[in-house]
Amino acid sequence: MINLYTSKSQCCGCTACMSVCPERAITMKPDENGFLYPVIDSSLCIECKLCKKVCSFQYDVENPCTLSKPLKTYAAILKDTDFLKNSASGGAFVALAMYTLHNNGVVFGCTMNDGLKPEHICIDSFNDIHKLQGSKYVQSDLKDTYYEIKKYLKSNRLVLFTGTPCQVAGLKSYLGKEYDNLITADLICHGVPSYSFFKSYIQWIEWKLEGKIIDFRFRIKEKCWGHGAKVVYKKNGIVKEKSIVPIESCYYYYFLKGYIYRESCYECPYAGPYRIGDFTFGDYWGIDKVHPEVNRSNGVSLVLVNTQKGLQIINGVDPFNIFDGSRKYKNSFKINDCLYLIESDFEKARQYNGQLNYPVIRHKEREIILNIFREEGFKAVADKYYNDMKKQIIMYKIKAIIPTPIKSKIKKILKRT
Ligand SMILES: Cc1cc2nc3c(=O)[nH]c(=O)nc-3n(C[C@H](O)[C@H](O)[C@H](O)COP(=O)(O)OP(=O)(O)OC[C@H]3O[C@@H](n4cnc5c(N)ncnc54)[C@H](O)[C@@H]3O)c2cc1C
C-alpha cells in the first residue's frame, strides 16, 4: 500500500496526486482539523506510484518546477479605481486577468462560493473578474482544477492560473511539462487555515449577531489600505454590515499571527526569494519607505516578474512572439494599459515582507487552539481569545476614540519624557 506522506508537514494539499491518478483512486478528505489530505482507495489503486512521483512538495520534481529569483520588481497600482477598491493590494491580479481575457483566454482563481467556501473556479468573461478579486484567508478547494486546466491547454486556449505558490507548484508538476499557453501567478503567502475552522467561525458570528451571514470580505478598503474586514448579514429580513478589525476577531488575529495554519505552511519551501510562478503578487508593505512618492491610499501591489514569459508580457511584447503563432490572440492589449508600474528593487521590497524570506514559525499556541477547537468547539476558542486579549482589546478601543491630533500630542509628550 502506498504511503503518500509520513508526516503531515509533507503534504500541502495541492491535489497533484489526486489529479494524476489514472484510476481516480485518490480523494481529498478533511482531517480532524479540517485540512484536506489525499486518501487512497486501496481497492482501486494499481500501485503505479504516479502519485508519489508527482509530489513536488516532497521530492525534487524536475522542470517545470524550477524556482527562479525575480528578474524584475515593480510597485503596481491598477488604473481603474472601482476594480482597485475590491482588490486586496494594488490590483495586479486584475491586470493580468484582463490581459488573459483580451487574448481569448480563461482565468482560474479562488472565489468565495455561496456557502462562503473558498474554491477555485474558471472564468472566461470580464463580468466575472470580481468573483476572483480579494484575498480569502482560508485554504481554497481546488477540486478538479488541474484536470480542467490541462484540457484547456491541450485545446490551445490561453490559461492564467493564480493561487498560493504550493498550488502553482502542484499544477506544474501535475502537467509535467512547460506549456507556452500557460501563465502562472503565485501569491506571497504566509499560510492557510482550514475551511472547517473558518466555517465554525462564521457560524459563531451568526450566533453572536443572531443573523444569517451572506458575505464575508477580508481586506476591505473602506477607510484605508490595511487589514480591515467586513461581514454582511441578514437579520429580521434587513441586510446589515459590520466592519471587523483584526484584534476584535479571533479568527483574523490568529490568522495574522500564524497560529492556525496547515502543518506544511510552517515548512513551506516557497516562502522565500525563489519563486515558482511567472509572476508573484503580494502587498507592497513598506512602500512609504521605498517609494514615498507613490500614492498608497488605495493599496499597492508588489509584482515580481520571475520568468522570460512574464517579462515579455509585462514589456508588452507582441504575444505572437511569446506563444505559438497558430493561436488567435488579439495583440492590442498591454498590461500597462490598465496598470501603473513603478520599477523597484527586490532586496528593498523583501525587507518588509517576511514571506519573501522564510516561512512563518510554528507557535506553541497552534496546538492549544486546535485542541480546544476539536474537543470543545469554536465557542471555546473564542472564549479563550477574548479572555487572553481583554487588555489589548480595551487599549485598542480607547486608542480608536482618541482624535488623531490628541494622539500626536500624547506621542510627542511621551517622546520628551
Ligand atoms: C492565504 C493568503 C496569504 C497571503 N499572505 C500574504 C503575505 O504574507 N504577504 C503579502 O504581501 N501578500 C500576501 N497575500 C497576497 C495578498 O493578500 C493579495 O492576494 C495579493 O497581493 C493579490 O492582490 P491583488 O490586489 O493583485 O488582487 P486581488 O484581487 O486581491 O487577489 C485575487 C487573487 O488572489 C487569489 N486568491 C485569493 N484568495 C486565495 C486563496 N485562499 N487561495 C489561493 N488564491 C487566492 C485569487 O485567485 C486571485 O488570483 C496572501 C494571500 C492569501 C490568499
The ligand as an ORCA input file, in Angstrom:
! r2SCAN-3c Opt
* xyz 0 1
  C      -3.790     32.949      2.301
  C      -3.077     34.174      1.775
  C      -1.967     34.666      2.437
  C      -1.285     35.808      1.952
  N      -0.185     36.281      2.611
  C       0.488     37.365      2.129
  C       1.673     37.863      2.759
  O       2.118     37.326      3.780
  N       2.302     38.941      2.219
  C       1.848     39.539      1.086
  O       2.468     40.510      0.622
  N       0.739     39.089      0.451
  C       0.053     38.020      0.939
  N      -1.065     37.543      0.287
  C      -1.413     38.126     -1.032
  C      -2.272     39.353     -0.956
  O      -3.205     39.270      0.096
  C      -3.062     39.523     -2.279
  O      -3.807     38.333     -2.521
  C      -2.176     39.692     -3.477
  O      -1.346     40.798     -3.277
  C      -3.002     39.898     -4.748
  O      -3.701     41.077     -4.623
  P      -4.286     41.865     -5.867
  O      -4.648     43.224     -5.381
  O      -3.355     41.777     -7.029
  O      -5.558     41.059     -6.332
  P      -6.801     40.531     -5.525
  O      -7.984     40.766     -6.343
  O      -6.839     40.991     -4.140
  O      -6.456     38.987     -5.444
  C      -7.127     37.993     -6.082
  C      -6.220     36.855     -6.319
  O      -5.943     36.164     -5.109
  C      -6.210     34.783     -5.305
  N      -6.643     34.230     -4.025
  C      -7.429     34.815     -3.101
  N      -7.613     34.013     -2.057
  C      -6.944     32.872     -2.331
  C      -6.789     31.637     -1.645
  N      -7.343     31.401     -0.466
  N      -6.044     30.674     -2.228
  C      -5.485     30.888     -3.430
  N      -5.590     32.033     -4.125
  C      -6.315     33.015     -3.577
  C      -7.268     34.736     -6.377
  O      -7.185     33.543     -7.087
  C      -6.867     35.892     -7.250
  O      -5.851     35.495     -8.110
  C      -1.760     36.439      0.774
  C      -2.906     35.945      0.123
  C      -3.559     34.829      0.606
  C      -4.786     34.309     -0.132
*
